[in-house]
Structure formats: C-alpha cells, structure tokens
Amino acid sequence: LKKPIPPPPPATTQSQTTVGPKNSNNDLIEATLAQTYATADHLTSLIKHSTSLRLALRASINITEDLSKRHSELLRHSSELSAAAERLQAEETMLTQHAEEIGMPLKHYDAVDRIGILVGVLFKDGGRTVVRGLAKLKVDNDDFAEVLGKIDDAVDFFGNECGGKEVLELHGGKDAQHSSGSLEYYRRAIVLQEAALFLIQEAVVDRIKQTSSDVQAVLKLPRVPIAADKLEASLVYTRFHGISSRSNMLLTIVRKRLHRSESYGELLTLCRNTYCGARETLLRNTVRAHMDKLKDQHGLVGMTRLASVFLIRLCTVETALYLDFFGDSQKRQKSTSENQDGGEAVVMMRGDTKKKTANAPAAATLASQVMSEDGTYHDAEFQSHLSALCSALHRTVRRGLVSVADLDTLCQIVSVLREERGLANNSPTTMAAARAISTIIEDAQERLIFCANAALNKEVTRFRPTPSDLDYPAKLLGTSTTTPVGGTANTGNPPPTTPPVNASSESSGASNDAVQAQLRVYEAWFPPMRSVLRVLSKIFRVVEPRVFEDIALQSVQSCTKSLKEGSAVVLQKAGVIHADLFLVKHLLILREQLSPFDIQLRAVERQLDFSEAGKAVTRFLANRNRRLFSMSNENALVTLLREGVSVQESSVDSKRDLEDALRSACNDFIEHTSTTVAGSVFEFVEHCKQGSSAVGGGSLKDKPC
C-alpha cells in the first residue's frame, strides 16, 4: 500500500522571514530534509512492497508449476486408469464369453433333460430305453416353436460341435462300445426331434387323411361323383378350407427350418404327398365323370372347349387351396391388401360402390392367392397332382379321337384346343392344364396326319379313275349345259324356287349363283387333284409346318403322276389335243392353288444302300487278320460297317418337278396343236424342200464340165 506523501512544511510568514536570513535558510533546509526523508521513507515502503509482490509472484509461479506437474500426473494416471479399465472390460467380456461357452453345453444338456416330458419322451436305463407317452405340449401352443428351436440347437451342438454325428456315421448308427456323454445326448436330441416332428405329422398328415375319409364317407365317394356345378361348394373344399389355417401354421414352422435338418424336408414331402393323394382320390372320379358327361351331351368338339374351361377353373381353385395349406401367409396377406386397395381405388374412381363391396373382396382374395409372389404352387408334387387331374381330359378325348376319321372334326378339335391352351398359358397356375391340352393337341394332330395320309393314299395314290372321271371334254360340256342353275352335277338336288323380287333377294341370289358356279368349276376338276387341294387346305396351319410340307410334297408328287396317267387315258379316248389340254389345265390349277401355302416342297431323301454288303461280308470272312479288338481303322468290323452299308442321298423338289411337267405339257400342246392346224402346210413345205433339192441336183449333173 502506498503511504500518503506528507504535506510540505508550512510557509513562513513575512514576519518570520524578516527575522533573519539564517533562520529562514535553516528552516528551508529542514523542510527539504524532512521532505527528502519522507520521500525516502515512501520509496523504501515502495521497495518493500515491490519485494513482497515479487515474492508473492514467485510463490504463485511455484504454485502454478506445481499445479501443472500435478495435472500432468493426473493425466498420466487417468490414461493408465482408462487403459486399465479397457483391459478390465475386455477381460470381463472374454470371461463372460467363456462363461457363456462353458454354460452353453449345460444349457443344451438341461434342454434335453427338460424337454423330454414336454414331447412325451422318457429315457430309462441310462438312455438305452425310450418310452413314448402323451405329450404335455400341444402343437398349437405358442411355446412349441421355441421348444422345437431348442431341440434343433441341441442337435446341432451335440452333432457338429461335439462330433456326435461323425461318431454315429462312423459306427453305422450303432451304439459305440464306450459312448461319451455328448454322444448319448446327441442320440436323445435326435429322439426328441423325431418326437416333435411326429406331433406335427399327427396334426397335419393324419388330419388330412381323416378329413378325406370323412368326406368320402359323407359324399359316398368315389362311387357317386359330384356334380360339376356343385363341386366348389361341396365338402370337398369346405372341409379342407376349415383345416387349412392350422396346417399352414405348422407347415410354415417346418418350411422355415428346412436348412436345420433333412427330417424337415422329409416331413414336408410327406405332407405334400399325403395332401395331393387325398385330393386326387376325392376329385379323380368326379372329373372323369364330368368329362364323359360333356362328351355325351356336346360331342367331342364341344366337349373339348367346355372341358378345357372346367380344367382351367379347377387348376385355379386347387392352386388357391394348396396355397392355403403350403403357401406363405405373410406374402399372401400383403398381396391381398394391395389387391384390395387397388380394387377399391378403381371402383371409387368409377363410382360403383355396390359392385365393390359385393365382388372386390372375393376376386381380390382369389387373385392374391393364385397370382401372389409365393411360388409354392411350382412344387413337383402339386404339379404332378394337377397333371393327374388334367389327364382325365386326355383320356376322354383320346378315346374319342380313335373313332374320328373326319378331317373337319379333327381340325376343329385342334383349333379349339389351341385357343384354350393360349388361355391356360396366360396364368402360371394353369400350366398343368396347358400341358395336358398340348398333349391332346399332339394326339389330335397325329390322328389328323394319319387320316390325311389315309385319305390321300386312298383318293390319290391308289385312285382308279372311272370312265366318267376322265370323260373329257364331254364332262366340261355336260357340266355347262345339263347341270341346273341351282345344283351341281353330283348332288341331284332340285333347283331352288324363285324368290320374291326385292333388293335383298337379288343380292342373295347373285351370291348363291356365284357359289354354285364355283362349285361347278370345282366339281369339274380331276378327283385326285381335288382331294389333294381339299386335304391340304384343311390341314394348313393345323399341323406343324414341316409335317404339312412333307405331306404336300408327297401329295403333289402323287397328284402329278395321277394327272399324267389320266392324260394318257384321255389321249386314247379323245385325242392328243384334249389330253394336252387336260394336263395343262390341271397342272396350272394345281400350281395356282398351291401358291397361297408358301411352301418350298423340297426335301432330302436318305436311303441305305446294301448293294456292296455281300462283297464286304465276303472280304470280312476271307480276312484272317481281322483285328477285332483293335481300336483303329484296320478293325475288320469297322471296315465291314464302313464298306458294307452306304447312305444314298437324293434331293426332291416337287415344285420344280411340277414346273417341269407344266412346261413339258405346254410344249407338247403347242407342238401337237401346230401339227394339227398347220400339218398340211408343213407337208407342203417339206415336199417343196425335197423337190427343190432334187431339181437342183439334176441340173448340176446335166451341165458339162
């Protein structure tokens, strides 16, 4: 603290200064000294204060350095404590993991010992005796899935971690002489798993069998078939829909655990086979009876259309029911909600609320079941079941096709089946019906090809013309003069009555006249050519293109040969001009009528030539060094096969042969016509040539050299 500066000494008065100069000087000096002393004291105090401040500052610096050192020590200790804490935490985690690993076997041991009573299994005599009883845990209980998971974990642990599976496989499934505890518990876990799966089997497989037996007993199946219009509302579907929810829940548990053990796959396959067998037993006779009924009522053509529609609907309904049992319920619910939302939005946009509430839920439910992302309906067992049901159509149609020889009927059957197959291919759930229809189409095409070949063989290849068939040109003249305007030369129908005169009757009469005129022209054709064109026009686009082209090639060859033979007969009866006209006319018509088919009529025929076989066999027998077991070209058997039989290839082009025959016929007609019309002129010219040559030769001889 600063000391106050003492006040200066008081000033002397005038009277004092006047006392004497010495006293005044002394006083001044004393005052100055006093002031100096005071200033010195003040400075001394300031020095002391500065010294104390310096000491305090040094003490503060020391304290600060000490605090800094202590802070550094604190940081060092903190980092050490943090590292120690992390180390302790890692050790704690490791110890916890070790504790869990140590306790894990105990958990599985405890689970095996505890779960046996729940699934109805008791182990006696140290596990050598297994006693089955009633299970305390039901498959409908919410804890069943958890218990099954514990059993699977125990099987995985004792089988893989402890090597129990390898030991059992090594001993062929028999008990080892000195079995360890883990091996014994692995056997017990396997027994528990089998018991739990047997509970699911009882709840699903046995329930399906019992339901099927009950339905057969009530409906007297398969002796009494169900009417097709009552099938979907019958117990065949309602009873199975009733047990589908519970079965789907259990089968979902099985399906989610397929990767855990092969036993789940075997159980799922057993459930599928049982379901498909039960459904086939219930529906097989009903479907067959309905097919036979449709055939009796509507004939083969009408039956194919109605039966195909029935099978497509049956496949759709069966797929929906199958998905209720084996499908993924979560995906089905998701797709159902999406379809319902979409259907409601469309209906609200149209303003048709009543129609929405009436039809949208059912349609959306069926669509969600059938067209959902769940591809369970692709299971081989279910597709085999659908194929077995659809085989009833193939059975009925095939039996009917055997007795059908009419080409028109067979063509109609193929056309109808192709349309229905196109509808069946639109949905992946009706592919079984599409496959069955495709098989029937192949059979119908085979029957059509057989009948077409038989008709062509009878009417073309083995055709024997009658005198009326080759009565040319009288046949053409008779058709144009004697045939009435209302009928044809072969029908013998009376001419139509004269219709009332009006515009519609005149137009219909004109069209009828045109048709009758076309029919007269058609009837004037040579029967083999008429048969060829009729058969080809019917089977075109009904059979496969390669088959059609092969039939057309053979039929055109036979028809051309028959036309040439007919032309020879006409030549004997009516002369060469009419024979040429007959051949040219029919070949032109044949070429013109074949052009719309757009076919090449080309083929390569291969035949085996055995002409050198005798010589090859002789050389084989004469060769003593045959080397039968030598893998080389010197082997006698190889030489015999190579030299004894050869393949002869020949190219066949019916269109080219037809063109050549037409060109040859036209040339013959031109030559024969020219000879007939200008024959005398040709003879006169020839005589003139001969006479001129004779006269010219004689005059040269008579001339002198």
C-alpha positions in Angstrom: 0.0 0.0 0.0 1.2 3.4 -0.8 1.8 5.7 2.1 0.5 9.2 1.8 3.0 11.8 1.0 3.5 14.2 3.9 2.4 17.7 3.3 5.0 20.2 2.7 6.0 22.3 5.7 4.0 25.4 6.2 5.3 28.6 4.5 6.9 31.2 6.7 5.2 34.4 7.1 6.6 37.8 6.2 7.3 38.5 9.7 9.4 35.4 10.2 11.4 35.9 7.1 12.2 39.2 8.2 13.7 37.9 11.5 16.8 36.8 10.0 18.2 35.2 6.9 19.9 32.3 8.8 16.8 31.1 10.5 14.9 31.1 7.2 17.6 29.1 5.5 17.7 26.6 8.3 14.1 26.1 8.1 14.2 25.7 4.4 16.9 23.1 4.7 15.0 21.3 7.5 11.9 21.4 5.4 13.7 20.0 2.4 15.4 17.3 4.6 12.1 16.4 6.1 10.6 16.2 2.6 13.5 14.1 1.5 13.2 11.8 4.4 9.6 11.5 3.8 10.2 10.7 0.1 12.9 8.2 1.1 10.6 6.5 3.5 8.0 6.4 0.8 10.4 4.9 -1.7 11.5 2.4 1.0 8.0 1.4 1.5 7.5 1.0 -2.2 10.6 -1.1 -2.5 9.4 -3.3 0.4 6.0 -3.6 -1.3 7.6 -4.5 -4.6 9.7 -7.1 -2.9 6.7 -8.6 -1.3 4.9 -8.6 -4.7 7.9 -10.2 -6.3 7.9 -12.9 -3.6 4.2 -13.4 -3.9 4.5 -13.6 -7.7 7.3 -16.2 -7.4 5.2 -18.1 -4.9 2.3 -18.0 -7.4 4.6 -19.2 -10.2 5.8 -22.1 -8.0 2.2 -22.9 -7.2 1.3 -22.9 -10.9 4.3 -25.1 -11.8 3.2 -27.4 -9.0 -0.3 -27.5 -10.3 0.9 -28.2 -13.8 3.0 -31.0 -12.6 0.1 -32.4 -10.6 -2.2 -32.0 -13.7 0.3 -33.9 -15.8 0.5 -36.6 -13.2 -3.3 -36.6 -13.1 -3.5 -37.1 -16.9 -0.9 -39.8 -16.8 -2.8 -41.6 -14.0 -6.1 -41.1 -15.9 -4.7 -42.6 -19.1 -3.4 -45.5 -17.0 -6.7 -45.9 -15.3 -8.5 -45.7 -18.7 -6.2 -48.4 -20.2 -6.7 -50.5 -17.1 -10.5 -50.0 -17.4 -10.4 -51.1 -21.1 -8.3 -54.0 -20.2 -10.6 -55.0 -17.4 -13.6 -54.5 -19.7 -12.0 -56.8 -22.4 -11.2 -59.3 -19.7 -14.8 -59.1 -18.5 -16.1 -59.6 -22.0 -13.8 -62.5 -22.5 -14.7 -64.0 -19.2 -18.3 -63.5 -19.9 -17.9 -65.2 -23.3 -16.0 -68.0 -21.6 -18.7 -68.3 -19.1 -21.4 -68.5 -21.8 -19.3 -71.1 -23.7 -18.9 -73.0 -20.5 -22.6 -72.7 -19.8 -23.8 -73.4 -23.3 -23.3 -77.2 -23.1 -25.1 -77.1 -19.8 -27.9 -75.2 -21.5 -28.3 -77.9 -24.1 -27.9 -80.7 -21.6 -30.6 -79.1 -19.5 -32.8 -78.6 -22.5 -32.6 -82.3 -23.5 -33.4 -83.4 -19.9 -36.3 -80.9 -19.5 -38.0 -81.1 -23.0 -38.4 -84.9 -23.0 -41.5 -84.7 -20.8 -43.0 -81.9 -23.0 -42.9 -84.0 -26.2 -43.9 -87.3 -24.5 -40.5 -89.0 -24.3 -38.8 -90.6 -21.3 -35.3 -92.1 -21.2 -34.7 -95.1 -18.9 -31.7 -97.3 -18.1 -29.3 -94.5 -18.9 -30.9 -93.6 -22.1 -30.9 -97.1 -23.6 -34.7 -97.4 -23.3 -37.0 -94.8 -24.8 -40.6 -94.7 -23.6 -43.2 -92.8 -25.6 -46.2 -91.3 -24.0 -48.6 -88.4 -24.2 -47.0 -85.1 -24.9 -47.8 -82.3 -22.5 -47.0 -79.6 -25.1 -49.5 -79.2 -27.9 -48.5 -78.1 -31.4 -51.0 -75.3 -31.2 -49.2 -73.8 -28.2 -47.2 -70.6 -28.8 -44.2 -72.2 -27.0 -44.0 -75.2 -29.4 -41.9 -73.3 -31.9 -39.5 -72.2 -29.2 -39.2 -75.7 -27.8 -38.5 -77.0 -31.3 -35.8 -74.4 -31.8 -34.1 -75.5 -28.6 -34.2 -79.1 -29.8 -32.7 -78.1 -33.1 -30.0 -76.2 -31.3 -29.2 -79.2 -29.2 -29.0 -81.4 -32.2 -26.6 -79.0 -34.0 -24.5 -78.6 -30.9 -24.1 -82.3 -30.0 -23.9 -83.4 -33.6 -21.5 -80.8 -35.0 -19.7 -79.2 -32.1 -19.2 -82.3 -30.1 -18.7 -84.7 -33.1 -21.6 -86.9 -32.2 -22.8 -87.1 -35.8 -19.5 -88.2 -37.1 -19.2 -90.9 -34.5 -22.6 -92.3 -35.3 -21.8 -92.3 -39.0 -18.5 -94.0 -38.3 -20.3 -96.8 -36.3 -23.1 -97.1 -38.8 -25.7 -95.7 -36.4 -25.0 -98.4 -33.8 -24.0 -97.7 -30.2 -20.3 -97.3 -29.6 -18.7 -99.6 -27.0 -17.7 -96.6 -24.9 -20.0 -93.8 -25.8 -19.4 -90.4 -24.4 -21.9 -88.2 -22.7 -22.2 -85.9 -25.7 -22.9 -88.8 -28.0 -25.6 -90.1 -25.7 -27.2 -86.7 -25.5 -27.0 -86.4 -29.3 -29.0 -89.6 -29.5 -31.5 -88.2 -27.1 -31.8 -84.9 -29.0 -32.4 -86.9 -32.2 -35.2 -88.8 -30.5 -36.7 -85.6 -29.2 -36.6 -84.1 -32.7 -38.3 -87.1 -34.1 -41.0 -87.0 -31.4 -41.6 -83.3 -32.1 -41.9 -83.9 -35.8 -44.2 -86.8 -35.2 -46.5 -84.4 -33.3 -46.6 -82.1 -36.4 -47.2 -85.2 -38.6 -50.1 -86.2 -36.5 -51.5 -82.7 -36.6 -51.2 -82.3 -40.4 -50.9 -85.7 -42.2 -53.3 -87.6 -40.0 -55.7 -84.7 -40.1 -55.7 -84.6 -43.9 -56.3 -88.4 -44.1 -59.1 -88.2 -41.5 -60.7 -85.3 -43.3 -60.5 -87.1 -46.6 -62.0 -90.3 -45.1 -64.9 -88.3 -43.6 -65.7 -86.5 -46.8 -65.6 -89.8 -48.7 -68.0 -91.4 -46.2 -70.4 -88.5 -46.3 -70.5 -88.0 -50.1 -70.1 -91.7 -50.9 -67.0 -91.1 -52.9 -65.7 -92.4 -55.3 -68.8 -94.4 -56.1 -71.1 -91.4 -56.5 -69.4 -88.5 -58.4 -70.2 -84.9 -57.5 -72.0 -82.6 -60.0 -69.5 -80.1 -61.5 -71.7 -77.1 -60.7 -71.7 -78.1 -57.0 -68.1 -79.1 -56.7 -66.6 -75.8 -55.3 -69.4 -75.5 -52.6 -69.2 -79.2 -51.6 -67.4 -80.7 -48.6 -64.5 -81.5 -50.8 -63.4 -77.9 -50.5 -65.2 -76.5 -47.4 -63.7 -79.2 -45.1 -60.2 -78.7 -46.4 -60.5 -74.9 -46.1 -61.5 -75.5 -42.4 -58.2 -77.2 -41.6 -56.0 -75.2 -43.8 -55.2 -72.4 -41.3 -53.9 -74.7 -38.6 -52.0 -76.8 -41.1 -50.4 -73.7 -42.7 -49.2 -72.5 -39.3 -47.4 -75.8 -38.6 -46.1 -76.2 -42.2 -44.7 -72.7 -42.0 -42.7 -73.7 -39.0 -41.4 -76.8 -40.9 -40.6 -74.8 -44.0 -38.6 -72.2 -42.1 -36.4 -75.0 -40.6 -35.6 -76.9 -43.8 -32.0 -75.8 -43.5 -31.7 -77.2 -40.0 -32.2 -80.9 -40.8 -33.2 -83.3 -43.5 -36.0 -84.6 -41.4 -37.9 -81.4 -42.0 -37.7 -81.8 -45.8 -38.9 -85.4 -45.5 -41.8 -84.3 -43.3 -42.8 -81.6 -45.8 -42.6 -84.0 -48.7 -44.7 -86.5 -46.8 -47.3 -83.8 -46.1 -47.4 -82.7 -49.8 -47.7 -86.3 -51.0 -50.5 -87.0 -48.5 -52.3 -83.9 -49.4 -52.0 -84.5 -53.2 -53.0 -88.1 -52.8 -56.1 -87.2 -50.8 -57.2 -84.5 -53.2 -56.7 -86.8 -56.2 -58.8 -89.5 -54.5 -61.6 -87.1 -53.9 -61.6 -85.5 -57.4 -60.4 -88.1 -59.8 -63.8 -89.9 -60.5 -65.7 -86.7 -60.4 -63.5 -85.1 -63.1 -63.7 -88.2 -65.2 -67.5 -88.5 -64.9 -67.8 -84.8 -65.9 -65.6 -85.3 -68.9 -67.7 -88.3 -70.1 -70.9 -86.4 -69.5 -69.7 -83.4 -71.6 -68.7 -85.8 -74.4 -72.2 -87.4 -74.3 -74.0 -84.1 -74.3 -72.0 -81.9 -76.6 -69.9 -84.2 -78.7 -66.2 -84.3 -79.0 -65.7 -80.7 -80.4 -68.0 -79.0 -77.8 -66.6 -81.2 -75.1 -63.0 -80.1 -75.7 -63.9 -76.4 -75.2 -66.1 -76.9 -72.1 -63.7 -79.4 -70.6 -60.8 -77.1 -71.0 -62.6 -74.3 -69.3 -63.5 -76.6 -66.5 -59.9 -77.8 -66.0 -58.6 -74.2 -66.1 -61.0 -73.3 -63.3 -60.2 -76.5 -61.4 -56.5 -75.8 -61.5 -57.1 -72.2 -60.3 -59.2 -73.4 -57.3 -56.9 -76.2 -56.5 -53.9 -73.9 -56.5 -55.7 -71.5 -54.1 -56.4 -74.3 -51.7 -52.9 -75.6 -52.0 -51.5 -72.2 -51.1 -53.8 -72.1 -48.1 -52.0 -75.2 -46.8 -48.4 -74.8 -48.0 -48.1 -71.1 -49.1 -46.5 -68.2 -47.3 -49.3 -66.5 -45.3 -47.4 -63.2 -44.9 -46.9 -62.7 -48.6 -50.5 -63.7 -49.3 -51.8 -61.2 -46.8 -49.6 -58.5 -48.2 -50.7 -59.1 -51.8 -54.3 -59.4 -50.6 -54.2 -55.9 -49.0 -52.6 -54.5 -52.1 -55.2 -56.0 -54.4 -58.0 -54.8 -52.2 -56.6 -51.3 -52.1 -56.1 -51.3 -55.8 -59.6 -52.6 -56.4 -61.2 -50.1 -54.1 -59.4 -47.2 -55.8 -60.6 -48.3 -59.2 -64.1 -48.8 -58.0 -64.2 -45.4 -56.3 -63.0 -43.8 -59.5 -65.8 -45.4 -61.3 -68.3 -44.6 -58.6 -69.6 -48.1 -58.3 -69.6 -48.7 -54.6 -72.1 -51.5 -54.5 -70.1 -53.6 -57.0 -67.0 -53.0 -55.0 -68.4 -54.4 -51.7 -70.0 -57.3 -53.5 -67.3 -58.6 -55.8 -64.0 -57.0 -54.9 -63.1 -59.0 -51.8 -63.7 -62.4 -53.4 -61.9 -61.5 -56.6 -59.0 -59.9 -54.7 -58.7 -62.9 -52.4 -58.6 -65.4 -55.2 -56.1 -63.2 -57.2 -53.9 -62.8 -54.2 -53.8 -66.5 -53.5 -53.2 -67.5 -57.1 -51.1 -64.7 -58.5 -49.0 -63.8 -55.4 -45.3 -63.8 -55.3 -45.3 -67.0 -53.5 -44.2 -69.7 -55.9 -45.2 -72.7 -53.8 -47.5 -73.9 -56.5 -44.4 -74.8 -58.5 -43.8 -77.8 -56.2 -43.3 -81.0 -58.2 -45.8 -83.0 -56.1 -48.6 -80.5 -56.7 -47.9 -80.1 -60.4 -48.0 -83.9 -60.6 -51.3 -83.9 -58.9 -52.7 -81.3 -61.3 -51.4 -83.3 -64.2 -53.1 -86.4 -62.9 -56.4 -84.5 -62.7 -56.0 -83.0 -66.2 -55.2 -86.4 -67.6 -58.9 -87.2 -67.5 -59.4 -84.8 -70.4 -56.6 -86.6 -72.3 -58.1 -90.0 -71.5 -61.6 -89.0 -72.7 -60.5 -87.1 -75.8 -58.0 -89.8 -76.8 -60.7 -92.5 -76.7 -62.9 -90.3 -78.9 -60.2 -89.5 -81.3 -59.6 -93.1 -82.2 -63.1 -93.3 -83.8 -62.9 -89.9 -85.6 -61.9 -90.0 -89.2 -63.5 -86.7 -90.4 -60.8 -84.2 -91.2 -63.1 -81.2 -90.5 -63.9 -82.5 -87.0 -60.2 -83.1 -86.2 -59.3 -79.6 -87.5 -62.0 -78.1 -85.3 -60.7 -80.0 -82.3 -57.1 -78.8 -82.8 -58.3 -75.2 -83.3 -60.4 -75.2 -80.2 -57.6 -76.8 -78.1 -55.1 -74.2 -79.3 -57.4 -71.4 -78.2 -57.8 -72.9 -74.8 -54.1 -73.6 -74.5 -53.5 -69.9 -75.1 -55.8 -69.0 -72.2 -54.2 -71.6 -70.0 -50.7 -70.2 -70.7 -51.7 -66.8 -69.5 -51.5 -67.8 -65.9 -48.6 -69.7 -64.3 -51.1 -71.6 -62.1 -52.8 -73.3 -65.0 -49.7 -74.6 -66.7 -50.7 -78.2 -65.9 -53.9 -77.7 -67.9 -51.8 -76.2 -70.7 -49.5 -79.2 -70.7 -52.5 -81.6 -70.8 -54.1 -79.6 -73.7 -50.7 -79.6 -75.5 -50.6 -83.4 -75.2 -54.1 -83.7 -76.6 -53.2 -81.4 -79.5 -50.3 -83.6 -80.4 -52.6 -86.7 -80.3 -55.2 -84.9 -82.4 -52.5 -83.8 -84.9 -51.2 -87.3 -85.1 -54.7 -88.6 -85.8 -55.3 -85.8 -88.3 -52.0 -86.6 -90.1 -52.9 -90.3 -90.2 -56.4 -89.6 -91.6 -55.0 -87.1 -94.1 -52.4 -89.6 -95.3 -55.0 -92.3 -95.5 -57.3 -90.1 -97.5 -54.6 -89.1 -99.8 -53.4 -92.6 -100.2 -56.9 -93.8 -101.0 -58.1 -90.9 -103.2 -54.8 -90.0 -104.9 -52.1 -92.7 -104.8 -54.4 -95.7 -105.2 -57.0 -93.8 -107.2 -58.5 -95.8 -110.1 -60.5 -93.4 -112.4 -63.8 -94.4 -113.7 -64.9 -93.6 -117.3 -67.0 -90.7 -116.1 -63.9 -89.2 -114.2 -62.0 -88.9 -117.5 -64.9 -88.2 -119.8 -63.2 -85.0 -121.2 -64.3 -82.8 -122.9 -67.8 -84.2 -122.6 -67.6 -83.7 -118.8 -66.9 -80.0 -119.2 -69.6 -79.6 -121.8 -72.1 -81.6 -119.8 -71.4 -79.5 -116.7 -72.1 -76.3 -118.5 -75.2 -77.5 -120.4 -77.0 -80.2 -118.4 -76.4 -79.0 -114.8 -79.3 -76.9 -113.5 -78.5 -73.5 -112.1 -79.5 -74.5 -108.6 -77.4 -77.6 -108.1 -74.3 -79.5 -109.1 -73.6 -82.4 -111.3 -73.2 -84.8 -108.4 -75.8 -83.7 -105.9 -79.0 -84.2 -107.7 -80.8 -81.5 -105.6 -83.8 -79.8 -107.2 -83.3 -76.2 -108.4 -84.2 -73.6 -105.9 -87.6 -71.9 -106.0 -87.8 -68.5 -107.5 -87.5 -66.0 -104.6 -89.6 -62.8 -104.4 -88.2 -59.9 -106.3 -86.5 -57.4 -104.0 -83.1 -56.0 -103.4 -82.0 -58.4 -100.6 -83.3 -61.5 -102.5 -81.5 -60.3 -105.7 -78.2 -59.9 -103.8 -78.5 -63.3 -102.1 -79.5 -64.9 -105.4 -76.4 -63.4 -107.1 -74.2 -64.7 -104.3 -75.7 -68.1 -104.5 -75.2 -68.2 -108.2 -71.6 -67.3 -107.7 -71.2 -70.1 -105.2 -72.9 -72.6 -107.4 -70.7 -71.5 -110.4 -67.6 -72.0 -108.2 -68.9 -75.4 -107.1 -69.5 -76.4 -110.7 -65.9 -75.5 -111.6 -64.7 -77.3 -108.5 -66.6 -80.5 -109.5 -65.1 -80.4 -113.0 -61.6 -80.9 -111.6 -59.9 -84.3 -111.7 -60.8 -86.1 -108.4 -57.2 -86.7 -107.2 -56.3 -83.1 -107.6 -59.5 -82.1 -105.9 -58.7 -84.4 -103.0 -55.1 -83.0 -102.7 -56.2 -79.4 -102.6 -59.1 -80.2 -100.2 -56.9 -82.0 -97.7 -54.1 -79.5 -97.8 -56.4 -76.6 -97.4 -57.9 -78.3 -94.3 -54.7 -79.2 -92.5 -52.9 -76.0 -93.4 -52.0 -74.1 -90.1 -53.4 -77.0 -88.1 -50.4 -79.3 -88.2 -46.7 -78.3 -87.9 -45.2 -76.6 -90.9 -42.6 -79.3 -91.5 -45.2 -82.0 -91.4 -47.5 -80.1 -93.7 -44.7 -79.5 -96.2 -43.8 -83.2 -96.2 -47.5 -84.2 -96.8 -47.8 -81.6 -99.5 -44.6 -82.8 -101.2 -45.7 -86.4 -101.3 -49.3 -85.5 -102.3 -48.1 -83.2 -105.2 -45.9 -85.9 -106.5 -48.7 -88.5 -106.4 -51.2 -85.9 -107.9 -48.8 -85.1 -110.8 -48.3 -88.8 -111.5 -52.1 -89.4 -111.4 -52.6 -86.4 -113.8 -50.1 -87.8 -116.3 -51.8 -91.2 -116.1 -55.2 -89.6 -116.6 -53.9 -87.6 -119.6 -52.8 -90.9 -121.2 -56.3 -92.3 -120.8 -57.8 -89.1 -122.3 -55.3 -89.4 -125.1 -56.7 -92.8 -126.0 -60.4 -91.7 -125.8 -60.4 -88.1 -127.1 -57.1 -87.5 -128.8 -53.9 -85.7 -128.2 -55.3 -82.2 -128.1 -57.7 -82.9 -125.3 -55.1 -84.9 -123.4 -52.7 -82.0 -123.5 -55.5 -79.5 -122.5 -56.5 -81.8 -119.7 -52.9 -81.9 -118.3 -52.1 -78.2 -118.8 -55.4 -77.1 -117.2 -55.0 -79.3 -114.1 -51.3 -78.5 -113.7 -52.0 -74.8 -113.9 -54.8 -75.1 -111.4 -52.6 -77.1 -109.1 -49.7 -74.6 -109.2 -52.1 -71.7 -108.7 -53.8 -73.3 -105.7 -50.5 -74.2 -104.1 -49.1 -70.7 -104.2 -51.0 -69.4 -101.1 -49.4 -72.1 -98.9 -46.0 -70.5 -99.4 -44.1 -73.8 -99.2 -40.9 -74.9 -100.8 -41.8 -78.6 -101.5 -38.1 -79.6 -101.1 -36.7 -82.5 -99.2 -33.6 -84.7 -99.0 -34.3 -88.4 -99.0 -31.7 -90.7 -97.4 -31.6 -94.4 -98.1 -29.3 -97.2 -97.0 -27.5 -98.9 -99.9 -26.8 -102.6 -99.2 -25.5 -103.3 -102.7 -21.9 -103.7 -101.5 -22.8 -105.6 -98.4 -22.3 -109.0 -99.9 -18.8 -108.2 -101.1 -17.9 -106.6 -97.8 -19.1 -109.7 -95.9 -17.0 -111.9 -98.3 -13.9 -109.8 -97.6 -14.6 -109.9 -93.9 -14.8 -113.7 -93.9 -11.7 -114.1 -96.1 -9.6 -111.8 -93.9 -7.8 -113.9 -91.4 -6.1 -110.9 -89.7 -9.3 -109.3 -88.6 -8.0 -107.4 -85.5 -11.5 -107.4 -83.9 -10.2 -105.8 -80.7 -8.0 -103.2 -82.3 -9.1 -99.6 -81.8 -8.1 -98.5 -85.3 -9.4 -98.2 -88.8 -7.9 -101.7 -89.6 -10.5 -103.4 -87.4 -12.4 -105.8 -89.6 -15.8 -104.9 -88.1 -15.2 -101.2 -88.7 -14.3 -102.0 -92.3 -17.4 -104.1 -92.7 -19.7 -101.4 -91.4 -17.9 -98.7 -93.4 -17.8 -100.5 -96.7 -20.9 -102.7 -96.5 -23.6 -100.1 -95.9 -23.6 -96.7 -97.5 -26.1 -93.8 -97.4 -27.5 -92.5 -100.6 -28.9 -89.0 -100.6 -31.2 -87.6 -103.2 -32.8 -84.1 -103.4 -36.5 -84.0 -104.1 -38.1 -80.8 -105.4 -41.8 -81.2 -106.2 -42.3 -77.6 -107.1 -39.6 -77.9 -109.7 -41.0 -81.1 -111.0 -44.4 -79.5 -111.2 -43.0 -76.6 -113.2 -41.1 -79.0 -115.5 -44.2 -81.1 -116.1 -46.2 -78.0 -116.8 -43.6 -76.7 -119.2 -43.4 -80.0 -121.0 -47.2 -80.2 -121.2 -47.3 -76.7 -122.7 -44.6 -77.5 -125.2 -46.4 -80.7 -126.2 -49.7 -78.9 -126.6 -48.1 -76.2 -128.8 -46.4 -78.8 -130.9 -49.4 -81.0 -131.3 -51.7 -78.0 -132.0 -49.3 -76.7 -134.6 -49.1 -80.0 -136.2 -52.9 -80.4 -136.3 -53.7 -76.9 -137.5 -50.8 -76.4 -140.0 -50.0 -80.0 -140.7 -50.7 -79.8 -144.5 -48.7 -76.6 -144.7 -45.7 -78.4 -143.1 -46.1 -81.3 -145.5 -46.3 -78.9 -148.5 -43.2 -77.1 -147.3 -41.4 -80.3 -146.8 -42.3 -81.5 -150.3 -41.1 -78.2 -151.7 -37.8 -78.6 -150.0 -37.4 -82.1 -151.3 -38.4 -81.1 -154.8 -36.1 -78.1 -154.9 -33.2 -80.2 -153.7 -33.9 -82.9 -156.3 -34.3 -80.4 -159.2 -31.1 -78.5 -158.2 -29.1 -81.7 -158.0 -30.3 -83.0 -161.5 -29.4 -79.7 -163.4 -25.9 -79.7 -162.0 -25.3 -83.3 -163.2 -26.5 -82.4 -166.7 -24.2 -79.4 -167.1 -20.9 -80.0 -168.9 -17.7 -79.6 -167.1 
